[in-house]
Amino acid sequence: MRFHYISPSLLPSRSANSVHVALQCEGLARAGASVSLYAKRTLPDVTDLPHAVSASYGIETQNIDLLTYYSAWSRGDGLRIALFALRELPRDARFILSRNLYASFVLAVLQRRPILFETHQLELGVRKAIQRAIMTRPWVKTVVISERLLTYLNEHHGVQPAHTLIQHDAARDGIEIVPFSRRRQELGIEGNWDAVCGYFGHLYEGRGVEIIEAMAKARPRCLFLVYGGHERDIEARRRKNSVQANLRFMGHVPHPEAQRVMARVDVLLMPYQTTVSIGIAGHDTARWMSPMKMFEYMAAGVPIISSDLPALRGILYDGENCRLVNPSNANEWIVALDELIVKPALALTLGATAH
């Protein structure tokens, strides 16, 4: 079976959607499909791409055809990926998954071809009309990441998609819990810290980095490691916190390295705020998100302190597989961290249950 995936992503890149796309392709390949992935590459030399994708995302690319183009010009990437994919896509292609809005419109609305249309957000302006036209076609199945997104999608457009499939984000299988006795040694962190806390993700507005900064100031005997972000944001945070020795902005690391570190810290932090940016003006995903990071945190088997948001409840349960606290009240985060430090049995239970 040849599966055609039209991506919204640049490969390789630091975007969460690129990680999601790469792992989806790996999953399809493991399930026995041959996958053609249509995307923009960030490397001029196409021969460098398979190794770069494998190293960045920790996937095997043998059964994935990386059909890409390169351009130093970034404006209109979504539309140009669509044009490229439509030109390369075989006319007899039967199994098509598209997260690219423009390609989906041409295939589903203009060409009336059956597709899986995956969407993670509510589109605005002209893109809203395009999204509505795609999802209401009877030969289209719309894939969403949560029940809440489907509800909001119906309200946003005043009409339901013709067919839907709810597929939460996930962690890849095979992630094993690292015994507590080995974590500090394998992490390679020096110092007699009361706890080593990890955050993984972007530094956009609404990601809660300010909460972590407040925790670091209040608990100087705890080490806080922040992984991810774009260079400009990382440098700004480093300058702001230059005197805070227990708060380290580690920068971007490849996805396999991030997963390795996740499984070896003492506590994982997920301080989403009530408004969460994905780096695109006007887009807030806090109401319906199903973060891939949440499932990767859970798979790591490390206790999680998370914001108590409606979109996360039903996966996360306070006192059972995590601690849920007020997103904006730094004191609640500090109290939860103190509790996990003085109650190691609780910390182990929360991590094991989440896993």
C-alpha positions in Angstrom: 0.0 0.0 0.0 1.4 3.4 -1.0 0.4 6.1 1.4 0.8 9.8 0.3 1.2 12.3 3.1 1.1 16.0 2.3 2.8 17.9 5.1 2.5 21.4 6.5 6.1 21.1 7.8 9.6 22.0 7.0 12.0 19.1 7.5 14.0 18.9 9.6 13.0 21.8 11.8 12.2 22.7 15.5 8.4 22.8 15.0 6.3 20.3 16.9 4.3 19.6 13.8 7.4 18.4 12.0 8.0 15.9 14.9 4.4 14.8 14.6 4.6 14.3 10.9 7.9 12.4 11.1 6.5 10.0 13.7 3.2 9.5 11.8 5.2 8.5 8.8 7.3 6.1 10.9 4.1 4.6 12.3 2.6 4.1 8.8 5.8 2.5 7.6 5.9 0.2 10.6 2.3 -0.8 9.8 3.4 -2.0 6.4 2.7 1.0 4.2 5.2 2.5 1.8 5.0 6.3 2.5 5.6 9.2 0.2 6.0 12.4 2.2 5.7 15.8 0.4 7.3 18.7 2.3 9.8 21.5 2.1 13.3 20.7 3.2 15.6 23.1 5.1 18.8 21.7 3.6 20.0 22.7 0.1 21.5 19.3 -0.7 18.8 16.7 -1.0 21.3 13.9 -0.4 21.8 15.1 3.2 18.1 14.9 4.0 17.6 11.2 5.0 20.4 11.3 7.5 19.2 14.6 8.9 15.6 13.5 9.3 16.7 10.2 10.9 19.0 12.1 13.4 16.5 14.9 14.2 13.5 12.6 14.9 15.0 9.2 15.6 13.2 7.4 12.8 14.2 5.0 10.1 13.5 6.4 6.6 14.0 3.2 4.4 10.2 2.9 3.7 9.6 6.7 3.5 10.2 8.5 0.2 11.1 12.1 1.1 9.8 14.1 -1.8 10.9 17.7 -1.1 12.0 21.0 -2.5 14.3 23.6 -1.1 14.0 27.4 -1.1 15.6 30.0 1.0 12.4 32.1 0.7 10.0 31.3 3.5 7.0 33.4 2.7 4.0 31.4 1.6 5.5 28.0 2.5 2.1 26.3 3.0 0.9 27.3 -0.5 4.2 26.4 -2.1 4.3 23.0 -0.4 0.8 22.4 -1.8 1.8 23.3 -5.4 4.8 21.1 -5.2 2.8 18.1 -3.8 0.0 18.5 -6.3 2.6 18.5 -9.2 4.3 15.4 -7.8 1.3 13.4 -6.6 0.4 10.5 -9.0 -3.0 10.8 -10.6 -3.9 7.3 -9.4 -2.9 7.9 -5.8 -5.6 6.3 -3.6 -4.5 6.8 0.0 -3.9 10.4 0.8 -3.5 12.1 4.2 -3.1 15.9 4.1 -2.3 18.4 6.8 -1.8 21.0 4.2 -4.9 23.2 3.9 -4.3 24.4 0.3 -3.5 20.9 -1.1 -6.6 19.5 0.7 -8.8 22.1 -0.9 -7.6 21.4 -4.4 -7.9 17.6 -3.9 -11.1 17.4 -2.0 -13.1 20.4 -3.4 -11.8 21.0 -6.9 -10.8 17.5 -7.9 -13.4 15.7 -5.6 -10.9 13.1 -4.5 -11.3 11.1 -1.3 -8.7 12.2 1.3 -8.0 12.1 5.0 -7.9 15.8 6.1 -6.1 16.3 9.4 -6.5 19.7 11.2 -5.2 20.8 14.6 -6.7 24.3 14.7 -9.6 26.6 13.9 -8.7 28.5 10.7 -9.5 32.2 10.3 -10.4 34.5 7.4 -10.2 33.0 4.0 -8.6 29.9 5.5 -11.8 29.4 7.5 -13.9 29.2 4.4 -11.4 26.8 2.9 -11.4 24.6 6.0 -15.2 24.5 6.0 -15.4 23.5 2.3 -13.0 20.7 2.8 -14.5 19.1 5.9 -18.0 19.2 4.6 -17.3 17.1 1.5 -18.9 13.7 1.8 -15.8 11.9 0.5 -13.5 13.6 3.1 -12.8 12.2 6.6 -11.6 14.9 8.9 -9.0 13.9 11.5 -8.9 15.9 14.8 -6.7 15.5 17.9 -9.4 15.7 20.6 -13.1 15.6 21.2 -12.9 19.2 22.3 -11.4 20.3 19.0 -14.3 18.6 17.1 -16.8 20.4 19.3 -15.1 23.8 18.7 -14.8 23.0 15.0 -18.6 22.4 14.8 -19.3 25.7 16.6 -16.7 27.6 14.6 -18.3 26.7 11.3 -21.9 26.1 12.3 -21.8 22.8 10.6 -20.3 19.3 11.3 -17.6 17.6 9.2 -19.1 15.0 7.0 -17.0 12.3 8.6 -14.6 12.5 11.5 -11.9 10.5 13.2 -10.6 11.5 16.6 -6.9 10.6 17.0 -5.2 12.1 20.1 -1.5 12.8 19.8 0.7 10.1 21.4 4.1 9.0 22.4 5.9 6.4 20.3 5.9 2.9 21.8 8.9 1.2 23.3 9.8 4.0 25.8 10.9 2.4 29.0 11.1 3.7 32.5 14.6 4.4 33.8 15.0 3.2 37.4 15.3 6.1 39.8 18.7 5.0 41.1 20.2 5.4 37.6 18.7 8.7 36.5 21.1 11.3 38.0 24.2 9.3 37.0 23.0 8.8 33.4 21.9 12.5 33.2 25.4 13.5 34.0 24.4 16.5 36.2 26.8 17.5 38.9 25.8 18.9 42.2 23.7 17.7 45.2 20.3 19.1 44.0 17.1 18.4 45.9 15.4 17.8 42.5 16.2 18.1 38.8 13.2 19.5 36.9 12.8 19.4 33.1 10.7 21.4 30.6 10.7 20.6 26.9 9.1 22.7 24.3 8.9 26.2 22.8 9.2 29.5 24.6 6.2 31.1 23.0 3.7 33.1 24.9 1.4 30.9 27.0 4.0 28.1 27.5 4.5 29.1 31.1 8.3 29.8 31.2 7.6 32.6 33.7 6.3 29.9 36.1 9.5 28.0 35.8 11.5 31.2 36.4 9.5 31.9 39.6 10.1 28.3 40.8 13.8 28.6 40.2 14.0 31.8 42.3 12.0 30.2 45.1 13.9 26.9 45.2 17.6 27.6 44.6 18.5 24.0 45.7 16.5 22.6 42.7 17.9 22.6 39.2 15.6 23.6 36.3 16.6 22.5 32.8 14.7 24.1 29.9 15.0 22.5 26.5 13.8 23.9 23.2 13.0 27.3 21.7 14.3 29.4 18.8 17.7 31.0 19.2 16.3 34.5 19.7 14.0 33.4 22.5 16.7 31.3 24.1 19.2 34.1 24.2 16.6 36.5 25.6 15.8 34.1 28.4 19.4 33.5 29.2 20.1 37.2 29.5 17.1 37.7 31.7 18.1 34.9 34.0 21.9 35.2 33.8 22.3 35.3 37.6 20.1 32.3 38.2 22.6 29.5 38.4 19.9 26.8 38.9 18.0 27.7 35.8 19.6 26.6 32.5 18.3 27.2 29.0 19.8 24.2 27.2 18.6 25.1 23.7 17.3 22.9 21.0 18.3 19.2 21.0 17.2 16.4 18.6 14.0 14.7 19.5 15.8 11.4 20.6 18.0 13.3 23.0 15.0 15.2 24.4 13.3 11.9 25.1 16.5 10.5 26.7 16.6 13.4 29.1 12.9 13.4 29.9 13.2 9.9 31.3 16.1 10.9 33.6 15.0 14.0 35.4 13.1 13.9 38.7 10.1 16.0 37.7 8.6 17.1 34.4 6.9 20.5 34.1 4.0 21.3 31.8 3.0 24.9 32.7 0.6 25.7 29.8 -1.3 28.9 30.4 -5.0 29.6 29.6 -3.9 31.0 26.2 -1.3 29.0 24.3 0.4 30.2 21.2 1.7 27.9 18.5 3.9 30.7 17.0 1.2 31.9 14.6 -0.6 35.1 15.2 -4.2 34.7 16.2 -4.0 30.9 16.9 -4.7 29.8 20.5 -4.9 26.0 21.1 -5.4 26.0 24.9 -9.1 25.0 24.6 -8.7 21.8 22.6 -5.0 20.8 22.6 -3.8 17.3 23.0 -0.1 17.8 23.3 2.3 15.2 22.0 4.6 16.4 24.8 2.1 15.3 27.5 2.1 11.7 26.2 5.9 11.7 26.0 6.1 12.9 29.5 3.7 10.2 30.6 5.7 7.5 28.8 8.9 8.6 30.5 7.5 7.4 33.8 8.6 10.6 35.6 6.2 12.5 37.9 4.5 15.4 36.1 3.3 18.8 37.4 0.9 20.2 34.9 -1.5 23.1 34.5 -5.0 22.2 35.4 -6.7 22.9 32.1 -10.0 21.5 30.8 -8.4 20.2 27.6 -6.0 18.1 29.6 -8.4 16.5 32.0 -9.5 13.1 31.1 -5.9 12.2 30.2 -4.4 13.7 33.4 -5.9 13.0 36.8 -4.6 15.0 39.8 -3.1 12.7 42.5 -3.3 9.6 40.2 -0.9 10.2 37.3 0.2 13.7 37.9 -0.2 16.8 40.0 -2.6 19.4 38.5 -2.2 23.0 39.7 -3.4 26.5 38.9 -1.7 27.5 35.6 -0.8 31.0 36.8 -0.2 30.6 40.5 3.5 30.0 40.9 3.1 29.2 44.6 0.9 26.1 43.8 3.7 24.9 41.5 6.3 25.3 44.3 4.1 23.5 46.8 3.5 20.6 44.4 7.3 20.3 43.7 8.0 20.3 47.5 5.4 17.6 47.9 7.1 15.4 45.3 10.5 15.9 46.9 9.4 15.0 50.5 7.2 12.1 49.2 9.4 10.0 46.9 6.9 7.1 47.0 4.2 9.4 45.6 6.5 10.6 42.9 7.3 7.1 41.8 3.6 6.1 41.9 2.5 9.1 39.8 5.2 8.4 37.2 4.5 4.7 37.0 0.8 5.3 36.7 1.2 7.8 33.9 3.5 5.4 32.0 
